[in-house]
Structures are given as structure tokens and as C-alpha cells.
Amino acid sequence: MKVAICDDDPALAEHVNDLLVQYDSTLFETFTYYGSKKLIQQIDTEKFDCYILDIEMDTIDGVELAKLIRKKGILAPIVFLTSYKEYMEAVFQVQTFDYLLKPLDKVVDTFIFSINKNKFKLKMSDIVYFEKDKRQVIIHSLNEKYRVYISTNQLLEQLNNDFVQIHASFIINCSYIKELGSNFLLLHYAQESIELSISRRFKNKSLENIVMSMRGKL
């Protein structure tokens, strides 16, 4: 995932870069800009999957920069670095998201399901992904697979924000993402990797949700 970091404070820009590298150096390819000018010059030549922008910058601030990005038809997620709520209206105008001002994520630690009237509980952190197979869902956990009858909506209602639907057939746990491509991702667990497709239908929304999930872990 190519990420552009733009902050006119070099120390803060490098700090954000370090956080991404510490999270997973193989997942993020970071490009750091100490101001808007150079990033603007490269908007047409560099294609980024996510932008992290400081709002308060000299010359062109983060909000104006985000508007320029949107005018170019770029729909990649934009994360703002700010603690000022008065920027809320301007943030929404450029169709981005300010996580710090959103409600806290719901805390859900356990997934509960039944097989032949027997109740099972799994830790969310032990579930790698869900695979839809006709009327059944296959739960791929670290140690075992389970087949259950459950609808996608019922499934999503139980899950926390670590889980993202990337395809009509797949809901994945972002904690196991090893590589993220434009139309696929790799999940790594138990010394194995599995490649799953990201469908066109879910592509934009799933990318936004994956970024949001990862930001919550930084």
C-alpha cells in the first residue's frame, strides 16, 4: 500500500512514517513530504492508496490539498492529522474521514455461533477470515475450520472493526494482512499465506475500512 505523508513539521512527518513502519514494514510503502508543494507536483505521476495530511500547514493547508486531490478524481482515503473540531465541516466537504472525531469503536472480543444446537465461542483475534459457501459460512480460525448456517448480515452484526468485507464471499481480519494489492490481499497465519480477491463492488469501501482498522492499531 503506497501512503503519502504530508506535514510541514519534519519531526511529526517522520514520526507518522515510523509508526507505519513499526506496524508492518512490508505492508506500507511510504512517501514523506515536508509541505504541500512537492506533493502537488507529483499528484499526477504518483498513484497513492492513502493520503495522511496535516491540516495546519503553511501556503496550502491540508483541507485545500484534499480538495485538490478530489478534483483530480482521486478517491483514495484521506486521513487528517488534527485535533481541532472546528475543521469538521471542511473535512466532510472533501469526502474524507477524521477518525478522532468519530464515536469509539465497539468493543467485541468473542464470536458466538451454533452447530447442531451446540454453542461455540471463538476469540475474534483467532479468526482469520470468513468464507461464504452457498448458505453456509466457513470460519477459518488459527486452529480449526467450522461450517455454520448464518447470513452475511447476521455475521457482520457480530463482528468488530478489525473485520472488513472485501468480496461477496470473504470477510477478513485485518490483523492478518501481509500484503495489500489493488485487487487482492495476502493473509498470513500459521506459517502459511493465502491470497484472496478484492471484488470491484467492495474495492473502494474495503480499502477505506482497512485503513481505518489499521489506524486504530497505531
Secondary structure, DSSP 8 states (H G I E B T S, - for coil): -EEEEE-SSHHHHHHHHHHHHHH-TTT-EEEEESSHHHHHHHTTT---SEEEEESS-SSS-HHHHHHHHHHTT----EEEE---GGGHHHHHHTT-B-GGGS-------EEEEEETTEEEEEEGGGEEEEEEETTEEEEEESS-EEEEE--HHHHHHH--TTEEEEETTEEEEGGGEEEE-SSEEEEEETTEEEEEE--TTTHHHHHHHHHHHHHTT-
